[in-house]
Amino acid sequence: MSSVHNVFHVSALRRYIANPSHVLRHEPVQLEPDLTYEETPEKILAKENRKLRNRTIPMLKIQWTNHSEREATWEVESDMQKGYPDFFK
């Protein structure tokens, strides 16, 4: 990519045609005064054991509040139980 210049000519641009499918939907988020927000686990989507060398680590696929299922993350089960004990009751 070093031979490609990061310069373009204005004549190569085309006018944007508005398309309603390009608009992203979002849920309102409660921001704290320091512009942070609380993320909590919403539900467990999957559970699996991952092998790491000679250990087996239980993992959970977590869907977080204010995020879709596509944005779910894999978390270590013991870390989730320590960080969010009320979630597992």
Phi, psi and omega per residue, in radians:
M1 nan -0.125 -3.121
S2 -1.189 -0.363 3.135
S3 -1.491 -0.127 3.128
V4 -1.645 2.208 -3.138
H5 -1.484 2.546 3.125
N6 -1.593 0.694 3.141
V7 -2.101 2.435 3.083
F8 -2.330 2.802 3.135
H9 -1.751 2.454 -3.099
V10 -1.014 -0.552 -3.121
S11 -1.174 -0.284 3.122
A12 -1.434 -0.172 -3.117
L13 -1.426 2.613 3.057
R14 -2.102 2.654 3.134
R15 -1.191 2.452 3.113
Y16 -1.338 2.313 3.075
I17 -1.821 2.104 -3.079
A18 -1.072 2.414 3.130
N19 -2.443 2.108 -3.102
P20 -1.038 -0.435 -3.138
S21 -1.263 -0.204 3.109
H22 -1.454 -0.152 -3.115
V23 -1.440 2.222 3.133
L24 -1.556 2.353 3.062
R25 -1.567 2.499 3.117
H26 -2.497 2.667 3.079
E27 -1.619 2.495 3.089
P28 -1.140 2.445 -3.096
V29 -2.024 2.349 3.082
Q30 -1.377 1.945 3.128
L31 -1.629 2.472 3.039
E32 -1.364 2.921 3.118
P33 -1.011 -0.503 3.123
D34 -1.590 0.335 3.076
L35 1.112 0.536 3.015
T36 -1.921 2.908 3.065
Y37 -2.475 2.693 -3.089
E38 -1.466 2.200 3.032
E39 -1.879 2.231 3.110
T40 -2.229 2.655 3.107
P41 -1.189 2.390 -3.127
E42 -1.718 -0.831 3.091
K43 -2.775 2.789 3.102
I44 -1.639 2.126 -3.105
L45 -1.603 -0.550 -3.114
A46 -2.761 2.802 3.089
K47 -2.406 2.364 3.131
E48 -2.673 2.688 3.085
N49 -1.764 2.192 3.128
R50 -1.867 2.383 -3.110
K51 -1.595 2.198 3.113
L52 -2.238 1.834 -3.051
R53 0.959 -1.941 -3.099
N54 -1.857 0.244 -3.139
R55 -2.074 2.672 3.020
T56 -1.965 2.207 -3.081
I57 -1.975 2.105 3.081
P58 -1.282 2.238 -3.111
M59 -2.100 2.603 3.093
L60 -2.143 2.401 3.013
K61 -1.637 1.984 -2.996
I62 -1.886 2.293 2.949
Q63 -1.660 2.212 -3.084
W64 -1.667 2.719 3.071
T65 -1.093 2.582 -3.131
N66 1.192 0.265 3.118
H67 -2.348 2.691 3.129
S68 -1.494 3.024 3.105
E69 -1.117 -0.538 3.125
R70 -1.112 -0.449 -3.108
E71 -1.664 0.214 3.140
A72 -1.127 2.631 -3.104
T73 -2.155 2.662 3.044
W74 -1.532 2.227 -3.121
E75 -2.251 2.636 3.077
V76 -1.239 2.275 -3.043
E77 -1.039 -0.744 -3.115
S78 -1.138 -0.625 3.092
D79 -1.144 -0.689 3.132
M80 -1.167 -0.682 3.133
Q81 -1.175 -0.597 3.090
K82 -1.268 -0.774 -3.065
G83 -1.345 -0.536 -3.075
Y84 -2.354 1.164 -3.075
P85 -1.095 -0.552 -3.135
D86 -1.187 -0.439 -3.114
F87 -1.178 -0.467 -3.067
F88 -1.718 0.109 3.132
K89 -1.447 nan nan
